[in-house]
Structure formats: structure tokens, C-alpha cells
Amino acid sequence: MIALLDYGAGNLRSVEKALRFVGGDVELVQSPDGMKDASAVVLPGVGAFDDCVNAMQRQELLAAVREFVTTGRPFLGICVGYQAMFERSDEFDSRAAGLGLFTGSVVRFPDDQGLKIPQIGWNQIEIVQPECPIFHGVENGSYVYFVHSFYPQPEDDSIAACRTTYGVEFASAIWRDNVYATQFHPEKSQKIGLMILDNFVNLARG
């Protein structure tokens, strides 16, 4: 069973539908108890960093996620669910502490690059860790779908699995051990996104 964390994220159903489409056995989970027997966990997200982290704190999911990660079972963060893995965010002068699974901050795209912020639409990924399991079979340069104004800046560059350029280059996906995350939305990225989710479901099956 894949536990899909339900803390009120707006894109929850689209992630659930995509995971089921590729054969995942998915359950919506709102409390730590629902994660105990899960073979994998997915943390989705749209909206603000603080909203995500504070909602998870109210549902006692922050500590539960940290504990789950130590079990070695696969964990996937999507969009704000990716950003929440870091220590803090600059969004709205955030004071909320993230999960702290990785060191680094979440920052806004620069205003002096002539960029349309947020980045909304299709952009390419440069796969810098082709051995990353969730990118098995995905071609370098594939297009995926983004909706975001902020992005993480990991202190450890080695965790970047993919990079994308939008005015600046940023880590559009990361990987370390059993933890995976994407700034883009695989559930909205059509064939490529479904391939990524299928790879994750296969990891959950062991």
C-alpha cells in the first residue's frame, strides 16, 4: 500500500488518480497510524510552504515522515512536498520549519531576469543522475510540467537528480537513498510523468 498524505493539498486527487492508473494500491492517510504499514509514502503539494508544513504539524505528520524515512521504504515528495523536505523557505517571510531532511533553503526566482513568475508550463529536465530509479527509461531532455515561484537550493549538490533552467538553473528533482522528490508535477506531465510514477510504484512493490 502507498500512503498518500492528505493534509488538504489541492492536487491530492490528481496524484491519487495517476498512481492508481499505473497500478498503485493507494490509500489517503491523515495521521501517523496510516503510515505504519505502508510500503511507500507520497507527500504531494500545491500552494504555500507554511500552509503545507503547518497542516502537517497539526496532523502530527512531520515527525511521522521523519521516522518513516529512516525505515528505508520509498518516499516521494512533489512540488511543495519537495520544498517541505528542506529546513526553511523565503516564501512570505516564512517562520515555519520544514522537515529538515536536507540542508538548504527554498528561494524565489529572481525578479531581475525578466521571468514570468510563477513558472507555469512545460520545461526540460537534464538528468544528472541517470541511475536514479524513478528516472529509469526517461530520456534526458524530456519535458515535464511545472507550477512554482520558489525552488529549493540544496547545500549538498550531490543530491540533485535533475536540473532545469528557468532564468537560473535549479535542482528540479533530488534523490538520496530511499528519498525522491520532484519540483515538477509528474501527475500532470503526461507520459513522462506516468513513467516516473510507475517507477516509484515498482519501488514500493520491492
C-alpha positions as CSV (number, residue, x, y, z in Angstrom):
1,M,0.0,0.0,0.0
2,I,1.2,3.5,-0.9
3,A,0.2,6.1,1.7
4,L,-0.8,9.4,0.1
5,L,-0.6,12.1,2.7
6,D,-3.8,14.1,2.9
7,Y,-3.2,17.4,4.7
8,G,-5.5,19.4,2.4
9,A,-3.3,19.8,-0.6
10,G,-5.3,20.9,-3.7
11,N,-3.9,18.4,-6.1
12,L,-4.4,15.3,-4.0
13,R,-6.9,13.6,-6.2
14,S,-4.9,14.1,-9.4
15,V,-1.9,12.4,-7.7
16,E,-4.1,9.6,-6.4
17,K,-5.6,9.1,-9.9
18,A,-2.2,9.0,-11.6
19,L,-0.8,6.5,-9.0
20,R,-3.8,4.2,-9.5
21,F,-3.5,4.5,-13.2
22,V,0.0,2.9,-13.1
23,G,-1.2,0.2,-10.8
24,G,-0.5,1.6,-7.3
25,D,-2.6,0.5,-4.3
26,V,-3.2,3.9,-2.8
27,E,-4.8,5.0,0.5
28,L,-5.3,8.5,1.6
29,V,-3.7,9.0,5.0
30,Q,-4.3,11.8,7.5
31,S,-2.5,10.5,10.6
32,P,0.8,8.8,11.5
33,D,-1.1,5.5,12.1
34,G,-1.9,5.3,8.4
35,M,1.8,5.2,7.5
36,K,2.9,2.4,9.7
37,D,2.1,-0.5,7.3
38,A,2.7,1.5,4.1
39,S,5.2,0.2,1.6
40,A,5.8,3.7,0.4
41,V,4.7,7.3,1.1
42,V,3.9,10.2,-1.2
43,L,3.8,13.8,0.0
44,P,2.0,16.0,-2.6
45,G,1.6,19.7,-2.5
46,V,0.4,22.9,-4.1
47,G,0.3,26.3,-2.6
48,A,2.4,27.8,0.2
49,F,5.2,26.2,2.2
50,D,3.8,27.4,5.5
51,D,0.4,26.0,4.8
52,C,1.9,22.6,4.0
53,V,4.2,22.5,7.0
54,N,1.7,23.9,9.5
55,A,-1.1,21.5,8.3
56,M,1.3,18.5,8.7
57,Q,2.3,19.7,12.1
58,R,-1.4,19.9,13.2
59,Q,-1.8,16.3,12.0
60,E,1.4,15.1,13.6
61,L,2.8,14.1,10.3
62,L,6.1,15.9,10.4
63,A,7.7,13.6,13.0
64,A,6.0,10.6,11.4
65,V,7.5,11.4,8.0
66,R,11.0,11.7,9.5
67,E,10.5,8.4,11.2
68,F,9.2,6.7,8.0
69,V,12.2,7.9,6.0
70,T,14.6,6.1,8.5
71,T,12.9,2.8,7.7
72,G,14.4,2.7,4.2
73,R,11.0,2.5,2.5
74,P,10.5,4.7,-0.6
75,F,9.3,8.3,0.0
76,L,8.3,10.8,-2.8
77,G,7.7,14.5,-2.4
78,I,6.0,16.5,-5.1
79,C,6.2,20.3,-5.6
80,V,5.6,21.9,-2.2
81,G,6.0,18.4,-0.8
82,Y,9.6,18.6,-2.2
83,Q,10.2,22.0,-0.8
84,A,9.0,20.9,2.7
85,M,11.9,18.5,2.9
86,F,14.3,21.4,3.5
87,E,14.9,23.5,6.5
88,R,13.1,26.7,5.7
89,S,11.5,28.8,2.9
90,D,11.7,32.5,2.0
91,E,8.1,32.4,0.9
92,F,6.0,35.2,2.7
93,D,8.9,35.6,5.2
94,S,8.1,32.1,6.4
95,R,8.9,31.3,10.0
96,A,7.8,27.6,9.7
97,A,10.5,25.0,10.0
98,G,10.4,22.3,7.3
99,L,11.1,18.6,7.7
100,G,14.9,19.2,7.6
101,L,15.6,16.0,5.7
102,F,18.1,18.1,3.6
103,T,20.0,21.2,4.4
104,G,19.2,24.3,2.4
105,S,16.5,26.9,1.9
106,V,13.6,27.4,-0.5
107,V,14.1,30.7,-2.5
108,R,12.1,32.7,-5.1
109,F,13.0,33.0,-8.7
110,P,14.9,36.3,-9.2
111,D,12.8,39.3,-10.3
112,D,15.6,40.8,-12.4
113,Q,15.7,38.0,-15.0
114,G,12.6,39.1,-16.9
115,L,10.9,35.9,-15.9
116,K,7.2,35.3,-15.7
117,I,6.7,34.2,-12.1
118,P,5.4,31.7,-11.3
119,Q,6.8,29.4,-13.9
120,I,3.7,27.7,-15.3
121,G,4.1,25.2,-18.0
122,W,6.4,22.7,-19.7
123,N,10.2,22.8,-19.3
124,Q,13.0,20.3,-19.8
125,I,14.9,18.2,-17.3
126,E,18.6,17.5,-17.5
127,I,19.0,14.1,-15.8
128,V,22.3,14.3,-13.9
129,Q,21.9,11.0,-12.1
130,P,20.7,8.6,-14.8
131,E,21.0,5.8,-12.3
132,C,18.2,7.3,-10.2
133,P,15.5,4.6,-10.1
134,I,12.5,6.8,-10.7
135,F,14.0,8.1,-13.9
136,H,14.6,4.6,-15.4
137,G,13.7,4.8,-19.1
138,V,13.1,8.6,-19.1
139,E,15.1,10.4,-21.8
140,N,17.4,13.2,-20.9
141,G,15.8,16.5,-22.1
142,S,12.2,15.3,-21.5
143,Y,9.6,17.9,-20.9
144,V,7.6,17.9,-17.6
145,Y,5.1,20.3,-16.1
146,F,5.9,23.0,-13.5
147,V,3.8,25.4,-11.4
148,H,6.0,27.3,-8.9
149,S,7.5,30.6,-7.9
150,F,10.0,29.1,-5.4
151,Y,12.6,26.3,-5.6
152,P,15.0,24.6,-3.1
153,Q,18.7,25.4,-3.0
154,P,20.3,22.2,-1.5
155,E,23.6,22.8,0.3
156,D,24.7,19.4,-1.0
157,D,24.7,19.5,-4.8
158,S,25.2,15.7,-5.0
159,I,21.5,15.0,-4.2
160,A,20.3,16.7,-7.4
161,A,18.9,14.0,-9.8
162,C,17.7,16.5,-12.4
163,R,18.4,20.1,-13.2
164,T,16.2,22.6,-15.1
165,T,16.9,26.1,-16.3
166,Y,14.3,28.9,-15.9
167,G,16.4,32.1,-15.8
168,V,18.5,30.3,-13.2
169,E,19.5,26.6,-13.0
170,F,17.9,24.7,-10.1
171,A,17.6,21.2,-8.9
172,S,14.2,20.1,-10.3
173,A,14.5,16.6,-8.7
174,I,16.6,15.1,-5.9
175,W,17.5,11.6,-4.8
176,R,19.3,10.2,-1.8
177,D,18.9,6.6,-0.7
178,N,15.1,5.9,-0.4
179,V,14.0,9.6,-0.7
180,Y,12.9,11.1,-4.0
181,A,11.4,14.4,-4.8
182,T,10.4,16.5,-7.9
183,Q,9.7,20.2,-8.2
184,F,7.6,19.4,-11.2
185,H,4.2,17.6,-11.2
186,P,4.6,14.1,-12.5
187,E,0.8,13.6,-12.3
188,K,0.4,16.5,-14.8
189,S,3.4,15.5,-17.0
190,Q,1.5,13.0,-19.2
191,K,3.6,10.0,-20.5
192,I,6.8,11.1,-18.9
193,G,5.2,11.7,-15.5
194,L,3.4,8.4,-15.5
195,M,6.6,6.7,-16.3
196,I,8.2,8.3,-13.2
197,L,5.3,7.3,-11.0
198,D,5.3,3.8,-12.4
199,N,8.9,3.5,-11.5
200,F,8.1,4.7,-8.0
201,V,5.2,2.2,-7.7
202,N,7.6,-0.6,-8.7
203,L,10.0,0.5,-5.9
204,A,7.1,0.3,-3.5
205,R,6.5,-3.3,-4.5
206,G,10.1,-4.1,-3.7
